[in-house]
Amino acid sequence: MTEGTIEAPVSSEASQPETTVPQARRVVTAIPGPRSQAIHARRQAVVPPGVHSVLPVYIERAHDSILVDVDGNHIIDVCGGIGVTTIGHTDDAVVAAATAQLQKVTHTLFTMTPYEPYVAVAEHLAKNVPGSTEAAPYKTLLMNSGAEAVENGVKIARKFTGRPGVAVLEHAYHGRTMLTSSMNHKGAPYALGYGPRAGDIYKAPNSYPLQDGLTGAEAAARTIAYLEKSAGAEDLACLVVEPIQGEGGFIVPAEGFLPALAEWCRENGIVFIADEVQAGMARTGTVFSIEQFGVQPDIVLSAKGIAGGLPLAGITGRAEIMDKSQPGGLGGTFGGNPVSCAAAVAVFEQIESQDLLAEAKRIERVFGAGLERLKAAHPAIAEVRGKGAMLAIEVVQPGTLTPNPELVAQVIDFAAQQGVLLLSSGVHNQAIRFLPSLKMTDELLEDVVSVLDAAFTAAGA
Ligand SMILES: *Cc1c(COP(=O)(O)O)cnc(C)c1O
């Protein structure tokens, strides 16, 4: 396929239910097309604008890496609902497991009468957390969303330490509930006007090698010095860190940064919480990205990719910490829903049976090389970064490190018109992030690179 090709619609598909979706891009209308526009007009009347859609193209069906909209456009999904459909849309094994569970039992409430799939998910998580051993297993609480995972991680850390303070890093994103929106770097838009915001949160400098030029040790010393002054170590319950920042722009900290912070936490009795909501679940080439930084987290948080598109979140921590909460202190009506758990078990099984960790590395190799070619051709690309299938490019004013959000927006718009769904990232919208399914073919990855190339060229950058 050549970039920018707009193919004619295939005529014979009319009323035939498609069980699979061909893994190729095909644009048959303007984007958004007339049917999407019609639904969008209905939506304006009944859905408030605070719920904003990046691309108001209404999706009817999806499989693997392709979204099919109501106008029949086939769009390459390089976002995966922000890192959720890590093993692809409507993955066969996930659909089969969820369907079977749906017909057996859909809800009892685990804190009323429990069921086995919850336990199975907890076993899979315990097995995959770096630092977990049979003698010292990690235990898991299941909830519904990433923000709930963060909320509960903080709650559990406070209970364990008896301290109030929560440390986070600049450029962080942790969710949209009251506590988590107060933990985000961007108060605007996430907390703007919804105050008062939660207290006892300390935002410390992060490590951002491209922009700060510091080594991991230097950056960690700066972070620690800041926290010791602003909070005081003995007032801190936890440090919540995304090992690779997601909304922050896929910032990979300098080597040694995370181990130094973890060591400082250990020395000071502060619970080290790895927020792996975006980076976890095999996306970076290990089940949890923190493994690649040589850190054993006290608590690790998962959500997004854990259940192949169904809502589920895990708070997995050292038994000593998790066991501190009193019976009844933890839980929630839908937390660890049986259908979501069955889907998550199918995801874990596929990570092993289909060697999805190797697929993440294949994507880093193939797509990473494509992005490096783009960087060589387009001076507005300052850096290609990330790990596995969590890659980003930082877009700048050529010859500087000044963010170029206008160009980011232009490239994303151009790509959308060509049938490629991309997403910006970063506090200044200075990066374009890529979260392909681990099953995205080399052919599709190359096609995405060719569309990006055309987009930068069209923008004269
Ligand atoms: C998305 C995200 C969250 C919030 O998850 P929700 O399911 O949207 O509540 C928290 N932390 C990180 C790192 C995320 O990327």
The ligand as an ORCA input file, in Angstrom:
! r2SCAN-3c Opt
* xyz 0 1
  C      -4.741      5.802     32.255
  C      -3.903      5.873     33.434
  C      -4.449      5.930     34.731
  C      -5.930      6.038     34.970
  O      -6.613      4.904     34.496
  P      -8.204      4.968     34.280
  O      -8.565      3.540     33.976
  O      -8.465      5.907     33.155
  O      -8.811      5.439     35.553
  C      -3.585      5.906     35.802
  N      -2.253      5.832     35.620
  C      -1.692      5.776     34.401
  C      -0.215      5.671     34.266
  C      -2.493      5.812     33.265
  O      -1.945      5.786     32.060
*
